[in-house]
Each structure stands twice: as C-alpha cells, then as structure tokens.
Amino acid sequence: MTERALHWFRNDLRLADNPALAAATESGPVLCLYILDNGSGRRPIGGASRWWLSRSLDALGTALAAKGGRLVLMRGDPAVLLPRVVKEAGIKLVTWNRRYEAAEIALDRTLKEDLSGNGIDVRSFNGHLLNEPWQVTTTTGQPMKVFTPYWRAARQKGEPAVPIPAPGRIRALPLPDSIESMAAPLPNLDLEPRKPDWAGGMRDAWMPGEAGATARLDDFLGSGLAGYAVDRDRPDRAATSRLSPHLHFGEIGPRQIWHALHHARAAGEAAGSEQDAEKFLSEIGWREFSHHLLFHNPELATRNYDQRFDAFPWRPDETALRRWQRGQTGVPLVDAGMRELWTTGWMHNRVRMVVASFLIKHLLQDWRAGEAWFWDTLVDADAANNAASWQWVAGSGADASPYFRIFNPVTQGETHDPKGSYVRQWVPVLAGLSDGDIHQPWKAPEKALREAGVRIGETYPAPLVDLAFGRQRALDAFATIRG
Ligand SMILES: Cc1cc2nc3c(=O)[nH]c(=O)nc-3n(C[C@H](O)[C@H](O)[C@H](O)COP(=O)(O)OP(=O)(O)OC[C@H]3O[C@@H](n4cnc5c(N)ncnc54)[C@H](O)[C@@H]3O)c2cc1C
C-alpha cells in the first residue's frame, strides 16, 4: 500500500545505508525534512559545526534532487513543527534514525507517543552505530565501564549488517502552501559566518557531504591505512582517516566503514596490515564506547563520571584559558594544535590529548572549559566523543587515563613531531629554529634564537607556566582528592 511518508533527517545526512530513509521511500512519496532545532532545549551546536552543517545540507539537497526528491528545511522547535507538518501534509508514516543525547531521546520519545496516539506509524532505526548502547552489556546485564571488555563483547556480536544501497528513485511529496510557507531556504538558516567570515581555512580543508565522506574513506583505505597502527600518533603525517566530522553528521555510517574495510582488504585494495585494520576498527570502537557511556551517563559533558573530582581544586583563570584558546601559551606543540583547530576546525588526536592535558593539568583549568571550547570550534564536535575524551584526559572518566599521567608537551613533540614540521606549519614564527630547539624555544641558545628571528616574549610568548612546576602543582592538587 502506498502511504505518504516523512523522513526526518538529523544525524544521518546521507542516502546510502540510511535505513529510516529507505523505509520511507519504500512506503510512497516522501517529505524529506531537516529542522534546525533552536527550541527543544538541546545544546546548541557550535560555530564550526554550523558551518559544516550548512555545507552538508547543501550537498544532501543536491543529492536528493538528483534522485527526484527534495530536502525541505525549517527552523524552530521540532516538538511543535513536526506534528504540524505531519498533519497538514497528510503523512501516515514518520521515520528517523535514533540519536543518543538525553534531550534528543526525550524529544523523540514524546514525539513518538504523540504521533502514534494520532494513528501515525512512527518507525525508528539504528543508522549511527554498530551496536545500540543498550545492546552491549556485562554478563549480568550492566553497562560496561572499561573499553577492552566492551570492544571484545561488541566484536562477539558478529559482523554488522550489510549496508543498504541508496534509494534508486525518490518521489517527492507535493506540499500544501501552508507547509511551503514554513520552509526556509538554506541561507535563511544563517549557519555560515559572514562578518567576519572565519571559515576560509575550513573551506580549504574539507568537503562536507556524503560524496566527500566516501571519497575520504576510499582515499584512506587506498593509501592511508598502511602504517596506521604506528603513524596515527604522528601529527606531522596525514596518517589518520579524518572521517570524524563525516561520521558525526552521519554522512557515512560505521557499518559502511566496516564493510568497505573488509571488502578492500579481501580484494587487495587496502594497503594496510591486519594490525592497521584492527587498530582502525578499535578507534571506531572508541566511538561506540563513548556513545555507550553517554547513553548510560546523560550528564557526561557536565558532571564528573568519577565524583571524587567534584572536590578538585581548579584554579579558574580567564587569561590562561584565553591564551590556550588562541594558541598563545608559549608551548609550541600546544599552540600548533590550538591554531590548527582554529583554522581548520579539526585537530590531530595525539595533539588533542596534549592540549587537553596541558589545560587541565599544567594550567589547572576545569576540563569543562576545554570541552566547551572544542564544542564551539571542532567540525566533529560530538556530545559523546568530546565529553568522554575530555573526561578520559582529566582522569575523571570511565576507563580514564590516570590523573597522575601528565603529558609533557616537549617530549610529546620530540617523539611524535620529531622534525618539528607540524609546529613549523602552524607556528611559522618558529620555523627557523632547529629540530632540537623547536619544541622548547625558551631553552634555545641566544644565538640560535637570533638567527631564527625569534624573540621570546615578543615574536613568540614565553611559556605560560614552567612545565616542571605545573606538573608538580597538578600532582599536589590531585593528592587532595585521591581517596
Ligand atoms: C580532548 C579530546 C576531545 C575529542 N573530541 C572529539 C569530538 O568532539 N568528536 C570526535 O569525533 N572525536 C573527538 N575526539 C577523539 C579523536 O581525537 C577524534 O575522533 C579523531 O582525532 C578524529 O580524527 P580521524 O577521523 O582522523 O580519526 P581516525 O584515527 O581515523 O579514527 C576513525 C574514527 O574513529 C573515531 N575515533 C577515533 N578516536 C576516537 C576517540 N578517542 N574517541 C572516540 N572516537 C574516536 C572517530 O569517529 C574517527 O573518525 C577527541 C579526543 C580528545 C583527546
């Protein structure tokens, strides 16, 4: 039977392996809807994410149109808009892929109850994860707290379902004027920065949308996977997939990645070893684990998972926080990372750990201040991955790095950026220093600084904190809460 359907796009901005979209298109003519949520109480997305979203919606609209469909955009509270659209368009089936933030779950639950109560068929699907957060448990049915057993249990569930292809043809549902008048053209959503336009570096670095995601995956499997297990820690090499924003916005799903990886390896098209492939999949596993943690700990972004940290003696310091945000700490690897983030909306994982550790431990700033800055500036800002990772670095999280493990940004630089090329790229004022001096310019001989044109305190800041002093101060602070 043909039924008018509505697919509500959210974190699934793709056509392929989109089970909810497939169910809607199989049912009959479809209204494809995206609502920029500025009314439901969800945490507003950050500036970099808004830029990405705009580009991704543009790509999705084009891809839908090529299949005969149409993406309708609205702005407002989905709790108000969705029931109205369903009613006025005579929709009989509503589909969506599930989300995992507490406010999103609450909204979806309310909507499902309301719409079902009015005789509408509402169907939700898993489009975002290999396993739903409640599907992986301890033997006694409890949520998991440690990554290794989590991932082992997840792997034991077997292969994820084979991805479903994109719909061949989509019939766009003709809309009554009342709905046309609620729709907004993309520029009216006001997602991209104008005055000033700070997104130039992001435009150069990224191609948001499903086609960009697929191209990046193919590229990574063809040439990036080889050596991943070791090189993934090298910010000076393009050795990771850079799929994180594509995954966050659902331009590609983890089932697709899983099967593409296995297919490419079986066909001899992926250059990497078994170890590279396993390491890469285990990073997807961390993404799964973070969603598991968020689902079972809805306040992951705001509350210490380990409540001993509620009594931690943070030293709020707006000036220090601002210098960290701007990449002006005087510690080259930290500044390089923060500038890469500011320019491109992304930062290498190893450097994320270093800058987070520096903020939390050397500067004694509450991890939530760092989480909030990342939320605003990352194109992959993700409620699960960001909060879980910040708590991991802070030592307050599940299966976290112990608080007393304090990254030394100098030795991290010397190990993972041995030639200093990452620092040279993002902190060009230091480019003339030797490989030996570049990670701690404050210790470089006067002559070397002069020849490189570096004047500490003038062309490049002196370190915000003495590293040995900062480390000891952090350990002393931690000693006050250690149970
Ligand atoms: C302080 C801090 C904050 C972070 N905030 C985010 C965030 O907001 N959004 C985000 O997607 N990742 C976050 N991460 C995790 C990680 O840094 C990024 O996922 C990774 O750098 C993305 O690059 P990639 O796609 O090249 O990763 P790859 O190495 O190619 O990994 C493949 C995919 O696995 C997932 N992944 C990799 N590492 C992790 C991890 N540690 N935790 C969870 N998932 C992971 C990502 O989806 C990634 O795209 C954060 C890490 C730290 C230390």
The ligand as a Tripos MOL2 file, in Angstrom:
@<TRIPOS>MOLECULE
LIG
   53    58     1     0     0
SMALL
NO_CHARGES

@<TRIPOS>ATOM
      1 C1         40.1110   16.0920   24.2900 C.3       1 LIG1
      2 C2         39.5650   15.3170   23.1180 C.ar      1 LIG1
      3 C3         38.3560   15.7110   22.5330 C.ar      1 LIG1
      4 C4         37.8360   14.9890   21.4520 C.ar      1 LIG1
      5 N1         36.6470   15.4060   20.8970 N.ar      1 LIG1
      6 C5         36.1170   14.6920   19.8640 C.ar      1 LIG1
      7 C6         34.8940   15.1020   19.2670 C.ar      1 LIG1
      8 O1         34.2490   16.0770   19.6700 O.2       1 LIG1
      9 N2         34.4290   14.3790   18.2080 N.ar      1 LIG1
     10 C7         35.0950   13.2730   17.7380 C.ar      1 LIG1
     11 O2         34.6240   12.6480   16.7810 O.2       1 LIG1
     12 N3         36.2270   12.8440   18.3150 N.ar      1 LIG1
     13 C8         36.7710   13.5200   19.3560 C.ar      1 LIG1
     14 N4         37.9470   13.0920   19.9160 N.ar      1 LIG1
     15 C9         38.5120   11.7940   19.5120 C.3       1 LIG1
     16 C10        39.5560   11.8300   18.3800 C.3       1 LIG1
     17 O3         40.5240   12.7840   18.6370 O.3       1 LIG1
     18 C11        38.9400   12.1130   17.0190 C.3       1 LIG1
     19 O4         37.8370   11.2680   16.7860 O.3       1 LIG1
     20 C12        39.9730   11.8590   15.9150 C.3       1 LIG1
     21 O5         41.1010   12.6560   16.1080 O.3       1 LIG1
     22 C13        39.3490   12.1420   14.5700 C.3       1 LIG1
     23 O6         40.2990   12.0140   13.5570 O.3       1 LIG1
     24 P1         40.1840   10.8690   12.4870 P.3       1 LIG1
     25 O7         38.8160   10.8380   11.9280 O.co2     1 LIG1
     26 O8         41.3220   11.0520   11.5410 O.co2     1 LIG1
     27 O9         40.4220    9.5670   13.3760 O.3       1 LIG1
     28 P2         40.8450    8.0890   12.9990 P.3       1 LIG1
     29 O10        42.0720    7.7800   13.7610 O.co2     1 LIG1
     30 O11        40.8990    7.8800   11.5420 O.co2     1 LIG1
     31 O12        39.6810    7.2090   13.6630 O.3       1 LIG1
     32 C14        38.4950    6.8140   12.9460 C.3       1 LIG1
     33 C15        37.2610    7.2740   13.6810 C.3       1 LIG1
     34 O13        37.1920    6.6760   14.9630 O.3       1 LIG1
     35 C16        36.5940    7.5870   15.8950 C.3       1 LIG1
     36 N5         37.5630    7.8660   16.9700 N.ar      1 LIG1
     37 C17        38.9080    7.9060   16.8580 C.ar      1 LIG1
     38 N6         39.4560    8.1410   18.0740 N.ar      1 LIG1
     39 C18        38.4300    8.2560   18.9380 C.ar      1 LIG1
     40 C19        38.3610    8.5070   20.3460 C.ar      1 LIG1
     41 N7         39.4510    8.6540   21.1070 N.pl3     1 LIG1
     42 N8         37.1340    8.5750   20.9220 N.ar      1 LIG1
     43 C20        36.0160    8.4030   20.1860 C.ar      1 LIG1
     44 N9         36.0310    8.1660   18.8550 N.ar      1 LIG1
     45 C21        37.2220    8.0980   18.2430 C.ar      1 LIG1
     46 C22        36.2660    8.8550   15.1300 C.3       1 LIG1
     47 O14        34.9190    8.7910   14.7320 O.3       1 LIG1
     48 C23        37.2050    8.7620   13.9400 C.3       1 LIG1
     49 O15        36.7440    9.4530   12.8080 O.3       1 LIG1
     50 C24        38.5150   13.8310   20.9860 C.ar      1 LIG1
     51 C25        39.7230   13.4460   21.5800 C.ar      1 LIG1
     52 C26        40.2470   14.1850   22.6310 C.ar      1 LIG1
     53 C27        41.5400   13.7400   23.2560 C.3       1 LIG1
@<TRIPOS>BOND
     1     1     2 1
     2     2     3 ar
     3     2    52 ar
     4     3     4 ar
     5     4     5 ar
     6     4    50 ar
     7     5     6 ar
     8     6     7 ar
     9     6    13 1
    10     7     8 2
    11     7     9 ar
    12     9    10 ar
    13    10    11 2
    14    10    12 ar
    15    12    13 ar
    16    13    14 ar
    17    14    15 1
    18    14    50 ar
    19    15    16 1
    20    16    17 1
    21    16    18 1
    22    18    19 1
    23    18    20 1
    24    20    21 1
    25    20    22 1
    26    22    23 1
    27    23    24 1
    28    24    25 2
    29    24    26 1
    30    24    27 1
    31    27    28 1
    32    28    29 2
    33    28    30 1
    34    28    31 1
    35    31    32 1
    36    32    33 1
    37    33    34 1
    38    33    48 1
    39    34    35 1
    40    35    36 1
    41    35    46 1
    42    36    37 ar
    43    36    45 ar
    44    37    38 ar
    45    38    39 ar
    46    39    40 ar
    47    39    45 ar
    48    40    41 1
    49    40    42 ar
    50    42    43 ar
    51    43    44 ar
    52    44    45 ar
    53    46    47 1
    54    46    48 1
    55    48    49 1
    56    50    51 ar
    57    51    52 ar
    58    52    53 1
@<TRIPOS>SUBSTRUCTURE
     1 LIG1         1 GROUP 0 **** ****
